[in-house]
């Protein structure tokens, strides 16, 4: 009687190993919140498993003929293994963070348990956001943005949000309570039409999985369009703060050691950069005396790190 696929999987060690590997990595994807990657990997793993079962069950003559398929199967296995190992680096619940700077646009990507959060501190340019989210997701080995946070709004954010929400499966968008009411209303309308939850926030903390975002009260800078912005990303493993140059000098004494000085807003420094602070752009680093920077201004650049480092 011919063996069934189930019999082949049980009797062939190669198939059993493929099945165990596939199940383990796929479980890691789903537990860490990356369900899209889980579905993709499941499909690839299932194809490899079926191919291995069939290959081990055919005659020697046909097996020799099938050897031409080995490079393609090997390529799929290599892709699955590399992607799986990358994903497992963030499956332990410790969030990874990627800070991206492009010109005067800053974007922060945070990989947390159950989802990915993307914070926008920019002019509202869709091209800048698109490049930043691509870099950020690559840095933290994620494939989707679940939560989008705006620290402030420009008119360009309306069209940018429309395209952003068409590209990624957003569940929530956060808008500051002091944002331009007309721009905020237009974004709320788009979110409502697409079934995206819209949250208006002030200084109260916002939690996403194991990560908490704390927003300080914006500080008005004389003769400047932008208020100075400051927010903290934290978990039980550590914390990092992000602030405008104009907020320097107003930072609390208990601020996190990791401090990033935002480039957006073109603000005069409110004080010298603390030791160890990283500026998002070279220009900002020169203005406030920071010893390191993320981007030299010529092209988008990112700085990825872990909160427990």
Buried (B, 14 or more C-beta within 10 A) or exposed (E): EEEEEEEBBEEBEBBBEBBEBBEEBBEBBBBBBBBBBBEBBBEBBBEBBBBBBBBBBEEEEEEEEBEEEEEEBEEBBEEBEEBBEEBBBBBEBBBBBBBBBBBBBBBBBBBBBBBBBBBBBBBBBBEBBBBBBBBBBBBBBBBBBBBBBBBBBBEBBBBBBBEBBEBBEBBBBBBBEBBBEEBBEBBBEBBEEEEBEBEEBEEEEBEBBBBBBBBBEBBEBEEBEBBBBBBBBBBEBBBBBBBBBBBBEBBEEEBBEBBBBBBBBBBEBBBEBBEEBBBBBBBBBEBBBBEEBBBEBEEBBBBBBBBEE
